[in-house]
């Protein structure tokens, strides 16, 4: 079996995960506000989906803080 030349993996991207989580949370908050403004015209499942997403983002931010990814502003 002929040997294939192996490629080196590209270096990992430097991503500000806190900013990504906060941006995603902001989108879910906007969606929640829109759904609440629509009132009874939407299925309550969508409202609870937004609430769950916001809650999970809070858990994620708590884990990031525990891991030291969040910088405290002094």
C-alpha positions in Angstrom: 0.0 0.0 0.0 1.5 3.3 -1.0 2.1 5.8 1.7 0.3 9.1 1.5 1.9 12.4 2.4 0.4 13.7 5.6 -0.7 17.2 6.0 -0.2 19.1 9.2 -3.3 20.3 11.0 -3.9 24.0 10.8 -3.3 26.0 14.0 -6.4 26.5 16.2 -8.3 29.7 15.8 -8.3 32.2 18.5 -11.9 32.9 19.3 -13.4 35.0 22.1 -15.9 32.4 23.3 -17.4 34.7 25.9 -18.3 37.3 23.2 -19.8 34.5 21.0 -22.0 33.3 23.9 -23.1 36.8 24.8 -24.0 37.5 21.2 -26.0 34.3 21.0 -27.7 35.1 24.2 -28.7 38.5 23.0 -30.3 36.9 19.9 -32.3 34.6 22.2 -33.4 37.6 24.3 -34.6 39.5 21.3 -36.5 36.4 20.1 -38.1 36.1 23.6 -39.2 39.7 23.6 -40.7 39.3 20.1 -42.6 36.2 21.2 -43.8 37.9 24.3 -45.1 40.8 22.3 -46.9 38.4 20.0 -48.7 37.0 23.0 -51.3 34.2 22.5 -50.6 34.0 18.7 -47.5 31.8 19.3 -47.1 28.4 20.8 -45.7 28.5 24.4 -43.1 26.0 23.4 -41.2 28.7 21.5 -41.2 30.9 24.6 -39.9 28.1 26.8 -37.2 27.3 24.1 -35.9 30.9 24.4 -36.0 30.8 28.2 -34.1 27.5 28.2 -31.5 28.8 25.8 -31.0 31.9 27.9 -30.7 29.7 31.0 -28.2 27.4 29.3 -26.1 30.4 28.3 -26.1 31.4 31.9 -24.8 28.0 32.9 -22.2 28.2 30.2 -21.0 31.6 31.3 -20.8 30.2 34.9 -18.6 27.3 33.7 -16.4 29.8 31.7 -16.0 31.8 34.9 -15.1 28.7 36.9 -12.5 27.8 34.2 -11.1 31.3 34.3 -12.1 32.3 30.8 -14.0 35.4 32.1 -11.9 38.3 33.1 -13.1 40.3 36.0 -13.1 44.1 35.4 -11.5 46.0 38.2 
